Amino acid sequence: MKLSVIVITKNEAAHIVECLASVSFADEFIVVDSGSSDNTVELARGMGATVEQTADWPGFGPQKNRALALAEGEWVLSIDADERVTPELAQEIRRVIEAGDKDAYEIPRLSEFCGRFIRHSGWWPDPVLRLFRRGAGRFTDAAVHEKVVPLTTWRTGRLKAHFIHYSYPDLDALIAKSNRYSSDAAAMMHARGKRASIFSALGHGFWTFVRIYLIRRGFLDGRQGVVLAVTAAAGSFSRYAKLMFLGDQDKRR
């Protein structure tokens, strides 16, 4: 069974070599790059990847579908540049695609933040559906928080081994990503006709902190858990505050 690995990138020179090295057992590597200014493209090609460069950025879902369209394997593994496939996961992937019992698999993901692997705060086991038969599924067209959806009836399973996810090297990276995601999410909600007020923004922010730090036991993740809960709460507040101001712009038109 031929396996294609797909990756979307932009300025991932710090990650792309180790990422592709971790999936060296695959038959094909497809990288779709959206205008890297570093040497991501050269490094990916040096690892044997087929690289497609795009001039625009349509969002995570559409960009991953571009990569999916280039894959030729019977199976597809979608991996982010900051993720790694462990030897145990590689062995399990080879075994399940050879068996062919299912059409798609969720894979747990263990994420590291500022020197600590996060096992609470809603970050673990964080199953993501990333391994599937080509033609059986595709990514949603969401700009953020995209996911794989079936194109037909399919059988799904969950692997036991996990990805390693080097999500944020420092707090600046977390805050920057939270800001980008809140803007994209607000735009998506606004396009769907949703509106917000300052009270809903405050309420969502407060509830996010409670959910992550108390309900999902973020307090067990030490000081990193505090930072994650506060940052997530701020991101939730920002998302609805931005949605509120988008609504204000409509009223002024």
C-alpha positions in Angstrom: 0.0 0.0 0.0 1.5 3.3 -1.1 1.5 6.1 1.5 1.7 9.8 0.7 2.6 12.3 3.3 1.2 15.9 2.9 2.5 19.0 4.6 1.7 22.7 4.2 4.4 25.2 5.1 5.4 28.8 5.5 8.8 29.6 7.0 9.2 26.2 8.6 13.0 25.8 8.1 13.4 25.1 11.8 11.1 22.1 11.5 10.7 20.7 8.0 13.8 18.5 8.0 13.0 16.7 11.2 9.4 16.5 10.2 10.1 14.7 6.9 12.8 12.6 8.5 10.2 11.2 10.9 8.1 10.0 8.0 10.9 8.5 6.0 9.0 5.2 5.7 6.4 6.9 3.4 6.5 6.5 -0.4 5.9 10.1 -1.2 6.2 13.6 0.4 4.1 16.4 -0.9 4.8 19.9 0.5 2.6 22.9 -0.5 4.4 26.1 0.5 2.7 29.5 0.7 5.6 31.9 0.1 8.3 31.1 2.6 11.0 33.7 2.9 13.5 31.3 4.5 14.9 28.1 3.0 12.0 25.8 3.7 11.5 24.9 0.1 15.1 24.1 -0.5 15.3 21.9 2.6 12.1 20.1 1.7 13.3 19.3 -1.8 16.6 18.2 -0.2 14.6 15.6 1.7 13.1 14.3 -1.5 9.7 16.1 -1.3 7.7 17.3 -4.2 7.2 21.0 -3.5 4.3 23.1 -4.9 4.5 26.9 -4.2 1.4 29.0 -4.1 1.1 32.8 -4.4 -1.9 33.1 -2.1 -3.1 31.9 1.2 -6.7 30.6 1.1 -6.8 29.3 4.6 -5.7 26.0 6.3 -8.5 23.8 4.9 -8.2 24.8 1.2 -4.4 24.7 1.4 -4.4 21.2 2.7 -6.9 20.2 0.0 -4.4 21.5 -2.6 -1.8 19.2 -1.1 -4.2 16.3 -1.0 -5.0 16.8 -4.7 -1.3 16.2 -5.5 -1.0 13.0 -3.5 -0.9 9.7 -5.5 -0.8 7.1 -2.7 -3.6 4.9 -1.7 -3.3 6.2 1.8 -2.6 9.8 3.0 -1.0 11.0 6.2 -1.4 14.7 6.9 1.2 16.1 9.2 2.1 19.6 10.3 5.7 20.8 10.1 6.0 21.1 13.9 4.8 17.5 14.4 6.9 14.3 14.5 6.0 10.7 13.9 7.5 8.5 16.6 9.0 5.1 15.7 6.1 3.4 17.5 3.6 5.4 15.5 5.4 4.7 12.2 5.2 1.0 13.0 1.6 1.2 13.8 0.8 3.2 10.7 2.5 0.6 8.5 0.6 -2.2 10.2 -2.9 -0.7 9.9 -2.7 0.4 6.3 -1.4 -3.0 5.4 -4.3 -4.6 7.2 -6.8 -2.3 5.6 -9.5 -2.9 8.2 -10.5 0.8 8.4 -10.7 3.8 6.1 -9.5 6.5 8.4 -7.7 6.8 11.8 -7.4 9.3 14.5 -3.9 9.8 16.0 -3.4 11.1 19.6 -1.0 14.1 19.8 1.3 14.9 22.8 2.2 18.6 22.7 5.2 20.4 24.2 4.9 24.0 25.5 7.9 25.9 26.8 9.8 22.9 28.0 6.9 20.8 29.3 4.7 18.1 27.7 1.1 19.1 28.4 -1.0 16.2 29.7 -4.0 18.2 30.9 -5.6 21.6 29.9 -7.5 19.8 27.2 -4.3 19.2 25.3 -4.1 15.4 25.8 -4.8 13.0 24.2 -6.0 15.5 21.5 -6.9 13.0 18.8 -6.7 14.3 15.2 -7.9 12.4 12.1 -4.9 12.5 9.9 -4.6 9.1 8.3 -7.1 8.1 5.7 -7.6 6.4 2.3 -7.2 8.9 -0.5 -10.6 9.5 -2.1 -12.5 8.6 1.1 -12.2 12.1 2.7 -11.2 15.7 2.3 -10.5 18.7 4.5 -13.2 21.2 5.2 -12.8 24.6 3.6 -12.5 26.3 7.0 -9.8 29.0 7.2 -8.9 27.7 10.7 -9.7 24.6 12.7 -10.1 22.5 9.6 -10.8 18.8 9.8 -11.1 15.8 7.6 -14.6 14.8 6.7 -15.8 11.7 4.8 -16.8 11.7 1.2 -18.6 8.4 1.7 -19.5 6.0 4.5 -16.3 5.0 6.2 -14.9 3.0 9.1 -12.7 4.8 11.5 -10.4 3.8 14.3 -7.9 5.3 16.7 -4.2 4.5 16.9 -2.5 3.9 20.2 0.9 5.6 19.4 1.0 9.3 19.2 2.5 12.3 17.3 4.9 14.6 19.2 3.9 18.2 18.6 6.3 21.0 19.2 3.6 23.5 19.2 5.1 26.8 20.4 8.8 27.5 21.1 7.9 30.4 23.3 5.1 32.6 24.6 5.4 35.1 21.8 4.6 32.3 19.3 1.5 31.3 21.2 0.3 34.9 21.5 0.9 35.6 17.8 -0.9 32.5 16.7 -3.8 33.2 19.1 -4.1 36.7 17.5 -4.2 35.3 14.0 -6.7 32.6 14.8 -9.0 35.0 16.6 -9.1 37.3 13.6 -9.8 34.4 11.2 -12.4 32.9 13.5 -14.2 36.3 13.9 -14.3 36.8 10.2 -15.7 33.3 9.7 -18.4 33.9 12.3 -19.3 37.3 10.9 -19.7 35.8 7.4 -22.2 33.3 8.9 -24.2 36.2 10.3 -23.2 35.8 13.9 -22.8 38.9 16.1 -21.4 39.6 19.6 -21.4 42.2 22.4 -18.9 43.1 25.0 -20.8 41.0 27.5 -20.6 37.9 25.3 -16.9 38.5 24.8 -16.3 38.7 28.5 -18.5 35.7 29.1 -16.6 33.5 26.6 -13.3 34.6 27.9 -14.2 33.8 31.5 -15.8 30.4 30.6 -12.7 29.5 28.6 -10.4 30.0 31.6 -12.7 28.0 33.8 -13.0 25.1 31.3 -9.3 24.8 30.7 -7.8 25.5 34.1 -10.4 23.9 36.4 -12.6 21.5 34.4 -9.8 20.2 32.2 -7.3 20.3 35.2 -4.8 22.8 33.7 -3.6 23.4 37.2 -1.8 20.0 37.0 0.3 21.4 34.2 2.1 23.8 36.5 2.9 27.3 35.5 2.5 26.4 31.9 -1.1 25.4 32.6 -1.8 28.9 34.1 -0.3 30.6 31.0 -2.2 28.3 28.6 -5.5 29.0 30.4 -5.0 32.7 30.5 -3.9 32.9 26.9 -6.8 30.8 25.7 -9.2 33.0 27.6 -7.7 36.1 26.1 -7.9 34.6 22.7 -11.6 33.7 23.2 -12.3 37.3 24.4 -10.4 38.7 21.4 -12.4 36.5 19.0 -15.8 37.8 20.2 -14.5 41.4 20.6 -13.3 41.4 17.0 -16.7 40.0 16.0 -18.4 42.8 17.9 -16.4 45.4 16.0 -17.1 43.8 12.7 -20.8 44.1 13.5 -20.2 47.8 14.3 -18.6 48.3 10.9 -21.8 46.9 9.3 -23.9 49.4 11.1 -21.8 52.3 10.0 -22.1 51.4 6.3 
